[in-house]
């Protein structure tokens, strides 16, 4: 459901991004640049360090997103002003000095992700003895000409996933959620059983298990409301469940009370034939 709402809200921005990408990406690769990967090592035909700057619109979007972040995040997360830097003399430790999103060294490509730096060595995709891989503007144009048209399918894919999330996902998720609650009751019915004994009420485990299915309702509703307010309290769900079960158990007569005996006496007896 949340994904469907987000897809609806951000669809105009997604379409705008697709339009900008189709205009910007074809010209990202410099005409003069040739990259040669041979023996799991990179060589170039340009003077290094070679810098590919961020496209103006990308840089503006990056600055805008940085302004929206908390000050603490800005301090912890390194910033970059370049899209790509090529320097075959660089090391992994020198990555922050280049202020770039991606750094190509002699033996590896270095970028950052949510967990810090990610280093991928060329030997992972170029095995010993394989032919050299040469990347130039001509090859880049061929790849982008085939890949960019697929961007037009992104809105349709997102819309399909949103419809799936709204109509089908709840039906798929419901059995697993129900199973989770049933397993939860297997444990917490024991606590309700202890509670019933303390309150001098006589129940079998099976009776309390069935009552627990109804006793879960207030806990589920309150948890759902708190979820939408992005609030959570540890063990609140279990506390609400046990309080609800305590109220339900208290409504039944105590063992050995006159009321219990009266109820027992009024129960119909089986006729003897």
NORPE-V836202 format. One record per backbone hydrogen bond with DSSP energy under -1.0 kcal/mol. NH is the residue of the N-H (numbers start at 1). CO is the residue of the C=O. If there is no record, write none. Layout:
{{NH,CO} {NH,CO}}
//
This chain:
{{5,1} {6,2} {7,3} {8,4} {9,5} {10,6} {14,10} {15,11} {16,12} {17,13} {18,14} {19,15} {20,16} {21,17} {22,18} {24,20} {25,21} {27,24} {28,25} {35,135} {36,43} {37,133} {38,41} {42,106} {43,36} {50,86} {52,84} {59,55} {60,56} {61,57} {62,58} {63,59} {64,60} {65,61} {66,62} {67,63} {68,64} {74,70} {75,71} {76,72} {77,73} {81,99} {82,99} {83,52} {84,52} {85,102} {86,50} {87,104} {90,87} {95,92} {97,94} {98,95} {101,82} {103,110} {104,85} {105,108} {109,120} {110,103} {111,118} {113,116} {116,113} {118,111} {120,109} {122,107} {124,121} {125,122} {126,122} {130,127} {133,37} {135,35} {140,136} {141,137} {142,138} {143,139} {144,140} {145,141} {146,142} {147,143} {148,144} {150,147} {151,148} {152,149} {153,150} {154,151} {157,153} {158,154} {159,155} {160,156} {161,157} {162,158} {163,159} {164,160} {165,161} {166,162} {167,163} {168,164} {169,164} {172,168} {173,169} {174,170} {177,173} {178,174} {179,175} {180,176} {181,177} {182,178} {183,179} {184,180} {185,181} {186,182} {188,184} {189,185} {192,188} {193,189} {194,190} {195,191} {196,192} {197,193} {198,194} {199,195} {200,197} {201,196} {208,204} {209,205} {210,206} {211,207} {212,208} {215,211} {216,212} {217,214} {220,216} {221,217} {222,218} {223,219} {224,220} {225,221} {226,222} {227,223} {228,224} {229,225} {230,227} {231,226} {236,233} {239,235} {240,236} {241,237} {242,238} {243,239} {244,240} {245,241} {246,242} {247,243} {248,244} {249,245} {250,246} {251,247} {252,249} {255,200} {257,254} {261,257} {262,258} {263,259} {264,260} {265,261} {266,262}}
//
